[in-house]
Amino acid sequence: MLIGQLDWPQNIYLAKALHDGGFQVRMLSDGVQPKDLAHWLTVESMDLGDVAALSARVRELAEDPAIGWIIPLDEDAIHASHLAVADTGKLFPNIPADQRDMLQQKSAMGEFAQSVGVPTPNTVRISDDGEAQKLAAQMGFPIVLKGETGFAGNTVAVCDDAAELEAALQRLARHNKLLQQHVAGANWGCGGFFVDGELIRVHAYEIVEQTPPRCGPASKVRHASEPDLICAMTALGRALRWQGFMQADFIRDANGTFWFLEINPRPWGSMTAAVAAGNDMFAPLVDVLRGARPSAVLQPDGDWCGAVFPKPLLSQARQRQWTRVAMTLMSPRYWRSAPPTDWRTFKYFLKLAYWAWLGKQQPGAQRSASPPAALQVPKDFT
């Protein structure tokens, strides 16, 4: 049983890899059963934002003999699943409580990265808006304002002046907030699959385009096996004795130093670009769930630049940029960025673009009126 969003393409590719590896695959999701995927994927619909209901369902899954593995695919699902059944042998990965606490706070992630020798920008917790403006003036603009929690850039703002900082403070009013030194440079990422802290697969890449710009997820990447970046990722995974997928974001400055930003303890969007380039990121998961230890395989040599399929098309459709949509659909380079799969799965991804044009998520999606648990402000935060 996978738990996550149907409109995150990496989740679909991961699910298909498990199916092709011999597993019966079900997914607990906000969306409804896609007809195009019904021949290999069974979807159970529920509101994943209802933490109490999700936790209760996960407890039922842990007791169900038909379920061999429970795999949450995003931060909220990880949080709810571990609250419900942290002691079950079915949960993958099973993250210790102290690591879960660290991975829910970006300031704690930075402190952890520093402790293992990974360069990290100066980061300060703030208690009120007036303090934020004073600290920003001392640290100097541009400055980065972050929520302690959040993912896909939804609580990050790069502020060029006091007015932009004030607007960002208002937007993140419900969040515990951090000010972070802005590091000028290129955005990079590195993700991998770990077994007992050993890096088994790695995907190192420069983020060429982001949606939205500056702080959103990658929509186009350039693969490059930078030794310092892979060394930093290796140190993070080894210190955590990590199991499964993990990705981290970095900034590379003009001197070539990689500055750590945050950890994402899950599959990441641009891993589909790695698979399209011949770097099979999903095979190790299949091996581990079968009880085998996968062999370590390095990222292929040589640069390779491509879209994070199908994100550019989804973004253009969402903004109703029809000329760009048409150019993308006719671009062989775009389609080369798509990992191989069956035609019905491709049809599903084209439907995602159509739903984006309509301003909708995957049909039937149920969204909770309250923020997910991992985005709520802890009452005892200091």
N, C-alpha and C positions, 0 to 999 in steps of 0.2 A: 504494500500500500504506500503510494507516494502522496504527500500532502503539499499542495502548492497551486500556483496559478496556471491555467491552461493557455493563457496568452503570453507566457514567458517561453520563447522558442526553445531555450536550452532544456526546459523541463520535458518538452515533447521529444526532443532527440534523445535525452537520457532514458525516458520511458521506452522508446522504440529500441534502444540498444539492449535494455533488459529483456524486452520481448524476444528480440532476435537471439539473445543468449539463453533462451529456454524458460524464462519466467512468465507466469501469468501476471499481468500488470493491471492494477487498479489505481485510481487517483481520486483522492478526496479534494474537492475544489469548489470555488465559488461558481464556476461555470457549469453549464449543462453538457450532456453527452454529445460530442461532435459526431455527426453521422459518418464523416469521412474517416474517423479513427476507430469506429466501433468494431472493426474486424480484428483489432488487436488490443484496444484499450477500453476498459470499463470505468466510467466516471460516476462517482457518487457526489451529488451536489449538496452543499451546506454552506452557511455563512461562516467563513473562516475567521471573521472578525469577532464572532461570539465565542470568547475564550472559554466560557463555562461549558457551552455545548460541544466545542471542539475537544476539550479535555475529556469530557464524558465519552465522546465517540472514540478517542484514542484508547481509553481504558477498555472499552469493549473490544477494540481491535487486538489489544494485547492479550485478551482472553480467548480470542477466536483461533481455534486450531488451524483454520484455513489460511491464516495470515502468517507468513514466515518472517517478513521484515516490515518495519515501519520506517519510512525515510522522509523526514520533513525537508522541504526544499527552499524555505526562506526563513528569515529571522523570527517572524511571528509564529510560524509553525514549529520551529525549533523550540521556542520559548514555551508554547502551550504543551507540546509533546513531553518535554522534560518535566514540567510541572505535574503532568498526569501520571507518567510511567517511567520515571528516571531509573528505576531498578529492574526494568524488563530487559531480557536478552535480545529482544526483537528490534530495539531502537538503534538506528545507524545514522550518523555516529552517535555514540552515547558520550556526551560531553560532561565532565565532572563539574560540580556545582561552582567551584571557585573560578573555573574557566568561563562558565556561562555568565557569571557576574561581570567578569572582565570584558567579555565580548558584547555586553549590552551597554557599555559606556566608552565613548571614543577617547575620553581623557585617559581612562584606564588602559586602553589599547596602546596609546602612545607611551605611557609609563612602562608597559611591558616591553614594547619594542626597544626602548632605550636600555632596559635592563639586560637585553641580549646583544647590545652593541650595534643596533640599527639606528642610523641618524633620524632624528625626529624634530620637526619644527617646534619652537617655543609655543606652548598652549596654556591658557589660563582660564579657569572657571570664573564665571561672572554671576553676580547676585542681583544686579538691577541695571536698568538702561543707562543711568548716569555713570555708573562705574565703567560700563562698557565703552562709553564715549571717551572717558578719561584714559582708560588703558589703551584704546586705539590710538589716541593722540600721542601717547608715549611710545607705542610700538611702531607707529608710522603706517600710513596708508600706501598701497592697498592692504586691507586686512581681511581675514576670513572669519565669518561668523558661522558657527555650527551648532546644531542641536546635539545633545549628548547621545541621542538615538536617532534612528532613521536610516534609510538606505536608498540607493539609486539617485543620490544627490538631492532628495526632497527636503532636507533640512540644512543645506549648505548654501551660503551666499558669499561671493567675493565682492567686497565693498571698496570702491575707489575713493570715497569721501564720507564725511559725517552724515550727509543726507541719505546716501545709500545705506549706511549702517543703520540709521534710524528706521528706514522702511523695512529693513531685514529684521530688526528687533521686533517690530510690530507683527510681521508675518510669523515669527517664531515665538510669539508671546506665551504660548502654552508649554513651551519646552524649556528644560534646563539647557543653558547655553554656554558655549566656549568661544573665546577669541583665540585665533591661531595666527602666528606669524605667516605672512604670505611669502612663498618661495617662488620666485620667477623662474619659469622653465617649462618643460614639456611634461604632459601627463603620461604616466606609464602604469602598467599593471603587471602582476605576475600571479598566476594561479597554478594549482597543482593537485595531484592526488597523493595522499600520504598513507603509509602503512607503518604503524608504531613509530611515527615521527620521521620515517625515511621518505624522501621525495621520490615517488615512483614515476610520475608524469609531470611535466612542467610546460607551462605556456607563458612565455615572457613577451611583452609587446608594448609598443608605443601607441598611445591613443591619438590617432590622426584627426578624428572628428568626434564631437560629443553632441548629444541631444538631451536636454537643452545645452547650448554652448557653455563652456567654462567649468560647469559642475555636474553635468548630467552623465548618464551611462555612455559607454563607447558605442559609436555607430560605424566607425571605420578604424581599423588597426593595422599596424605594421609589425610583423613578428620579427624579433631580434633576440638572440641568446646572449644577453649582456651578463658577463660573469658576476659582476657586483650585485646585480638585481637578483639573480638566482641564488647567490650566496646569502643575501638577506632573507629570501623566502625559505631557504633551507634552515637558517638559524631559527626563524619563527616556528616552523613546524617541528623541529627537533626539540625545542624548549617545551612545547606543548605536548610532545609525543602524540601528535595529531593523527586521527584516523579519518580517511575520506577526503572530500573536496574542501579546499580553502583557497581564497584569493585575497590579495592585498593591493591597495592603491598606493602609488608613489608619485613624487615630482622629481624630475631630473634637472638640476640646475646647470648653469653655464660651465661649471667646473667638472661636470660629469658625476656629481654626487647624487645618489638616490635617497630622497627624504620620504620616510614612511608617513602615510596619512591614516589608513584604517584597514582593518581586517574584515572580510566577508566570509563567515564560516559555512559556506554553501557553494553549490554550482554558480557560475557567473555567466553573464550574457555572452561575452566574446569568445567563450570556449567553442561555440559553433564555428567561428572563423578558424580556430586551430584545427578542428576536425576536417574542415574543407581543405586545409593545407596539408593534410595527411598525418596529422598528429592525433591519434585516437585517444581522446581523453576519457572515454566511457568504458573501455575494455577493462581497466583495473577494478572498477566497481563490480562488474559482472564476475570477475575472478574471485574477489573477496567474498561476495555473497554465496558463491559456490563452495567456499571453504578452501580455495587455492591462494597461494601467495603470488601476486603478479610480479613479473620481472621489471626492473627499472629500464626505461627507455628515454633517452635524451630528446629534447626538441630538435627536429631536423635543422641542419645548418642552412644558412642563406636567408636573406630577407624575403618576405612575402607580404604584400599589402592587399587587403580586401575588406569588403563590407562585413558588418556583423549581421548576417542574414536573419530575418528580413527587416531589420530596424529602419534603414533609410526609407524604404517604401512605406512603412507604417507611419513614420514621422511626416513624410510628404503628404500622405493621404489625410492624416489628422489635420494638417494645415491647409488642405485642399489646394495644393500646388500641382495642378493637373499637368502642366508642361513637364515638370520634373518627374512626376509619376510615370508619364509616358516614356521619357528618356531612360528612366531606371529600368522599366520593364523591357526595353529594347536593348539594354546593355549586356553584352556577353560577359563583361568583367563582373557585373553584379551577380549573374547566375553562377559564375565560377566560384563565388563566395558561399554558395549554398552547399552544405554537407549532403552527400547522396542519401536519398530516401525514396520511398515509393510515391507514385503520382498522386495518390489520395492525400498523403500528408502535405505535398506541395499545394494541392487544392485548398487544404485547410489554412495554410499560411496566406494564400491569396485572399481568402475570406476574412482573415484578420485585418488585412488592409481595407477591405470594404467596410467592415465594422468600424475601423478607425475613422474612415470618411464620414460615417454616420454619427461620429462622436460617442461611440459606445465601446465597451470592453467586450469580451467574449459573451455571446448571447446568454441570457438567463442569469448573469452574474448577480449575486446578492452581496451588497456592500453594507456593512454595519454602520449605523449612524454614529457610534462612538469610535474613537481612535483605537486601533489594535493595541493589545497589551504592551507590546514592546515599545510603543510610542507614548504611553501614558507617563506622566511625571510622577516618580515615586514620592510618597508623602514624607519620607524620612531623608530625602536628599539634602546634603549640606555642601 
